[in-house]
Amino acid sequence: MSLKTNEFTVGLLATCIGLLVTTPTRADLVDYNNPGDLNTNFALNHDGAGNRYGEVNVGGIGNSGAVNSAGAIDAVHTTALYDQRNFSLAGSGNSVTLSQFVMRQNDAGFPFEFSFQQLGVLQTSNGRLGTNSGSDSYVSLRVMSDTNVNTGVFLQTEVRGSADTSRTQQNITNQSANLVAGNWYKFWASFENISPTQVLITGALEDWGADASSFQSTVLSLPISNSQSLVDLSGLSGNTVLGDTQVWGGWRGFNEGGAALFDNFSVVPEPTTLILMSIGGLMLLRRRRSA
């Protein structure tokens, strides 16, 4: 009996380690292939002037459904906030990772910068990324259009406290590139609570080619080894997303910033709860078998 118990315990422990190493908690994916996917899964938060995103039946990855953005200047700054599930950044180690594919077109060549794609974690379900975003707090990573050439982009963090009247932005050193019109790019960003005043922001922009069938190269990146990935929020006013048990993932992108279509949004929370439950179950089982 002792041998069998030990073998079972070792096997269960290996499973728990496997969960820790390879299996995050459930990832939510929205592929925009079904009519209504955008409005069903996202709160389209704007300043009252109307939503700037719409669904298309074809043109997405594999010629599937996708989301496009309006062609006119997006003065209303619509944020698509995923409202089917909230997440937690309450404790150190909690994190949320978001990603989405974007088809590139050359940007509009305005003498100011727009987001090609921005991914962030927001404090309220009616919050928005960007200027005039009310009393909401957020942390985000974004790929910005370059005013010098209509193919150029660069990487930037952007954060805001609930009482701030402006955003705090930081351009990532040596992270600029030229993109290819017609190619799909996967952008992902991860936000981890390091301390009550520090968030770790990592991410990358990846080139997936004209049909998005395979990874081609990493175009821009903010790895954990880059000191700019650790962002200090102590200078922000009001509340921040850190320490909040209910935060929300969202995105925005601009036609004039070079975004033609959006596809395959995903959000993945950090698996702390699942791991603790698995290890807790293992310890309980061992106690029962030892009794």
C-alpha positions as CSV (number, residue, x, y, z in Angstrom):
1,M,0.0,0.0,0.0
2,S,2.8,2.4,0.8
3,L,4.5,1.9,-2.6
4,K,1.2,2.4,-4.4
5,T,0.4,5.5,-2.3
6,N,3.9,7.0,-3.0
7,E,3.6,6.2,-6.7
8,F,0.2,7.9,-6.9
9,T,1.4,10.9,-4.9
10,V,4.5,11.3,-7.2
11,G,2.2,11.0,-10.2
12,L,-0.1,13.7,-8.9
13,L,2.8,15.9,-8.0
14,A,4.1,15.6,-11.6
15,T,0.7,16.6,-12.9
16,C,0.7,19.7,-10.6
17,I,4.2,20.6,-11.8
18,G,3.0,20.1,-15.4
19,L,0.1,22.6,-14.6
20,L,2.6,25.0,-13.2
21,V,4.9,24.8,-16.2
22,T,2.7,24.3,-19.2
23,T,-1.0,25.0,-18.4
24,P,-2.3,28.5,-17.6
25,T,-5.9,29.0,-16.5
26,R,-8.5,29.1,-19.2
27,A,-7.7,31.4,-22.1
28,D,-10.6,33.3,-23.6
29,L,-10.5,33.7,-27.4
30,V,-12.7,35.8,-29.7
31,D,-12.1,35.0,-33.4
32,Y,-14.9,37.4,-34.7
33,N,-16.1,34.6,-37.0
34,N,-19.7,34.7,-35.8
35,P,-21.9,37.7,-36.5
36,G,-22.2,39.7,-33.3
37,D,-18.9,38.5,-31.8
38,L,-17.7,42.0,-31.3
39,N,-20.8,43.4,-29.6
40,T,-21.5,40.2,-27.6
41,N,-18.0,40.0,-26.1
42,F,-16.9,43.6,-25.8
43,A,-18.2,46.8,-24.3
44,L,-17.4,49.4,-26.9
45,N,-16.6,52.4,-24.7
46,H,-16.4,55.9,-26.2
47,D,-17.1,59.5,-25.3
48,G,-20.7,59.5,-26.7
49,A,-19.9,60.2,-30.4
50,G,-20.4,56.5,-31.3
51,N,-18.5,53.2,-31.8
52,R,-15.7,53.2,-34.3
53,Y,-15.4,49.5,-34.9
54,G,-17.4,47.2,-37.1
55,E,-17.5,43.6,-38.1
56,V,-16.7,42.2,-41.6
57,N,-17.6,38.7,-42.8
58,V,-14.4,38.2,-44.9
59,G,-10.9,39.4,-45.0
60,G,-9.7,38.1,-41.7
61,I,-7.2,35.4,-41.1
62,G,-8.1,32.5,-43.5
63,N,-10.6,34.9,-45.1
64,S,-12.8,34.7,-42.0
65,G,-14.6,37.3,-40.0
66,A,-12.7,40.2,-38.5
67,V,-13.1,43.8,-37.1
68,N,-12.3,46.9,-39.0
69,S,-12.0,50.5,-37.8
70,A,-13.6,53.7,-39.3
71,G,-11.6,55.6,-41.8
72,A,-12.1,59.1,-40.4
73,I,-10.0,60.5,-37.6
74,D,-10.9,58.6,-34.5
75,A,-11.4,61.5,-32.2
76,V,-13.7,59.4,-29.9
77,H,-11.0,56.9,-29.0
78,T,-13.2,53.8,-28.8
79,T,-11.9,51.1,-26.5
80,A,-13.1,47.5,-27.0
81,L,-13.2,46.2,-23.4
82,Y,-13.7,42.4,-23.0
83,D,-16.5,42.2,-20.5
84,Q,-17.2,38.5,-20.3
85,R,-14.8,38.0,-17.5
86,N,-12.8,40.1,-15.1
87,F,-9.4,39.3,-13.6
88,S,-7.3,40.1,-10.6
89,L,-4.1,42.1,-10.1
90,A,-4.7,42.1,-6.3
91,G,-1.5,40.4,-5.3
92,S,2.2,40.1,-6.2
93,G,2.6,37.6,-9.0
94,N,-0.9,38.1,-10.4
95,S,-0.8,38.9,-14.1
96,V,-2.9,39.2,-17.2
97,T,-1.8,38.6,-20.8
98,L,-3.6,39.9,-23.9
99,S,-3.0,39.4,-27.6
100,Q,-4.5,40.2,-30.9
101,F,-3.7,40.0,-34.6
102,V,-3.7,43.2,-36.7
103,M,-3.4,43.6,-40.5
104,R,-1.2,46.4,-41.5
105,Q,-1.9,49.2,-43.9
106,N,0.3,52.3,-44.3
107,D,-0.7,54.9,-41.8
108,A,-2.4,58.2,-42.8
109,G,0.7,60.3,-42.6
110,F,-0.7,62.8,-40.1
111,P,1.8,65.0,-38.3
112,F,0.9,63.3,-35.0
113,E,1.0,59.8,-33.7
114,F,-1.8,57.2,-33.4
115,S,-1.9,53.7,-31.9
116,F,-1.5,50.9,-34.4
117,Q,-2.6,48.6,-31.6
118,Q,-2.9,49.2,-27.8
119,L,-3.5,46.5,-25.2
120,G,-4.2,47.2,-21.6
121,V,-5.8,46.3,-18.3
122,L,-8.4,48.7,-17.0
123,Q,-9.9,49.3,-13.6
124,T,-13.5,49.6,-14.5
125,S,-15.8,47.9,-17.1
126,N,-16.8,51.3,-18.6
127,G,-13.2,52.5,-18.9
128,R,-11.3,53.7,-21.9
129,L,-7.7,53.7,-22.9
130,G,-6.3,57.1,-23.9
131,T,-7.0,60.8,-23.3
132,N,-10.1,62.0,-21.6
133,S,-10.7,58.5,-20.2
134,G,-12.6,59.8,-17.1
135,S,-11.7,58.5,-13.7
136,D,-10.4,55.1,-15.0
137,S,-7.0,53.8,-14.2
138,Y,-5.1,51.5,-16.6
139,V,-1.7,50.1,-17.6
140,S,-1.0,49.4,-21.2
141,L,1.5,48.7,-24.0
142,R,1.1,50.1,-27.5
143,V,2.6,50.2,-30.9
144,M,2.6,53.7,-32.2
145,S,2.7,55.1,-35.7
146,D,5.8,57.1,-36.7
147,T,5.2,60.6,-38.0
148,N,8.4,60.4,-40.1
149,V,7.4,57.6,-42.5
150,N,4.0,56.0,-43.1
151,T,5.4,52.5,-42.6
152,G,7.1,53.2,-39.2
153,V,6.1,52.2,-35.7
154,F,7.6,52.3,-32.2
155,L,6.9,50.7,-28.9
156,Q,5.6,52.6,-25.8
157,T,4.2,52.0,-22.4
158,E,1.2,54.1,-21.2
159,V,-0.2,54.2,-17.7
160,R,-2.8,56.3,-15.9
161,G,-4.1,56.8,-12.3
162,S,-7.8,57.3,-11.6
163,A,-7.2,61.0,-10.6
164,D,-4.7,61.9,-13.3
165,T,-5.6,64.4,-16.0
166,S,-2.9,63.2,-18.3
167,R,-1.2,59.9,-19.2
168,T,2.3,58.8,-18.4
169,Q,4.1,57.5,-21.5
170,Q,7.5,56.0,-22.0
171,N,9.1,55.2,-25.4
172,I,11.0,52.0,-25.3
173,T,14.6,52.6,-26.3
174,N,15.8,51.2,-29.7
175,Q,12.4,49.6,-30.4
176,S,11.2,51.0,-33.8
177,A,10.7,49.3,-37.1
178,N,9.0,49.6,-40.5
179,L,6.0,47.3,-41.2
180,V,4.8,45.8,-44.4
181,A,1.3,46.7,-45.7
182,G,-0.9,43.6,-46.1
183,N,1.0,41.6,-43.5
184,W,-0.6,40.3,-40.3
185,Y,1.1,41.2,-37.0
186,K,0.5,39.5,-33.7
187,F,0.8,41.9,-30.7
188,W,0.8,40.6,-27.2
189,A,1.3,42.3,-23.8
190,S,1.6,40.9,-20.3
191,F,1.0,42.9,-17.1
192,E,2.2,41.5,-13.7
193,N,1.8,42.9,-10.2
194,I,5.3,43.1,-8.8
195,S,4.5,45.3,-5.8
196,P,1.8,47.8,-4.7
197,T,3.5,50.5,-6.8
198,Q,5.3,48.5,-9.6
199,V,3.9,46.7,-12.6
200,L,6.0,44.5,-15.0
201,I,5.0,45.1,-18.6
202,T,6.4,42.8,-21.2
203,G,5.3,42.1,-24.8
204,A,6.2,41.9,-28.5
205,L,5.0,42.6,-32.0
206,E,5.5,39.6,-34.3
207,D,5.3,39.4,-38.1
208,W,3.1,36.5,-39.2
209,G,3.2,37.3,-43.0
210,A,0.5,37.9,-45.5
211,D,-1.7,35.0,-44.5
212,A,-0.8,34.7,-40.8
213,S,-0.1,31.0,-41.3
214,S,3.3,31.0,-39.5
215,F,5.5,33.1,-37.3
216,Q,8.1,35.0,-39.3
217,S,10.0,37.2,-36.9
218,T,9.8,39.4,-33.8
219,V,9.7,43.0,-34.9
220,L,9.5,44.9,-31.6
221,S,9.9,43.6,-28.0
222,L,9.9,44.5,-24.4
223,P,11.4,41.5,-22.5
224,I,11.8,41.2,-18.8
225,S,15.5,41.8,-19.2
226,N,14.8,45.3,-20.3
227,S,14.8,47.7,-17.3
228,Q,12.0,49.7,-18.9
229,S,9.7,46.8,-18.5
230,L,9.4,47.6,-14.7
231,V,7.1,50.6,-14.5
232,D,6.7,52.6,-11.3
233,L,3.2,53.8,-10.6
234,S,4.0,55.6,-7.3
235,G,3.8,59.0,-9.1
236,L,0.3,58.5,-10.4
237,S,-2.7,60.2,-8.7
238,G,-5.7,58.3,-7.2
239,N,-6.1,54.5,-7.6
240,T,-4.3,52.2,-9.9
241,V,-5.1,48.7,-11.2
242,L,-2.6,47.1,-8.8
243,G,-4.3,45.6,-5.8
244,D,-7.7,45.4,-7.6
245,T,-9.5,42.1,-7.5
246,Q,-11.6,43.0,-10.6
247,V,-9.8,44.4,-13.7
248,W,-10.7,44.1,-17.3
249,G,-8.7,43.6,-20.5
250,G,-9.2,45.8,-23.5
251,W,-7.8,47.1,-26.8
252,R,-8.0,49.9,-29.3
253,G,-6.4,50.6,-32.7
254,F,-6.6,53.4,-35.3
255,N,-7.2,53.2,-39.0
256,E,-5.1,56.3,-39.4
257,G,-2.4,54.6,-37.2
258,G,-2.1,51.8,-39.8
259,A,-4.6,49.2,-38.6
260,A,-6.7,47.7,-41.3
261,L,-8.3,44.7,-39.6
262,F,-8.2,43.1,-36.2
263,D,-8.6,39.4,-35.5
264,N,-8.2,36.6,-32.9
265,F,-8.3,38.5,-29.6
266,S,-7.2,36.4,-26.5
267,V,-6.8,37.0,-22.8
268,V,-5.1,34.7,-20.3
269,P,-4.9,35.2,-16.5
270,E,-2.0,34.0,-14.5
271,P,-2.6,30.5,-13.0
272,T,-1.8,31.1,-9.4
273,T,-5.2,30.0,-8.1
274,L,-5.2,26.8,-10.2
275,I,-1.7,25.9,-9.0
276,L,-2.5,26.5,-5.3
277,M,-5.7,24.5,-5.6
278,S,-3.8,21.6,-7.2
279,I,-1.0,21.7,-4.6
280,G,-3.6,22.0,-1.8
281,G,-5.5,19.0,-3.1
282,L,-2.3,17.0,-3.2
283,M,-1.4,17.9,0.4
284,L,-5.0,17.0,1.5
285,L,-4.8,13.7,-0.3
286,R,-1.5,12.9,1.3
287,R,-2.9,13.7,4.8
288,R,-5.9,11.4,4.2
289,R,-3.8,8.5,3.0
290,S,-1.4,9.0,6.0
291,A,-4.3,8.9,8.5
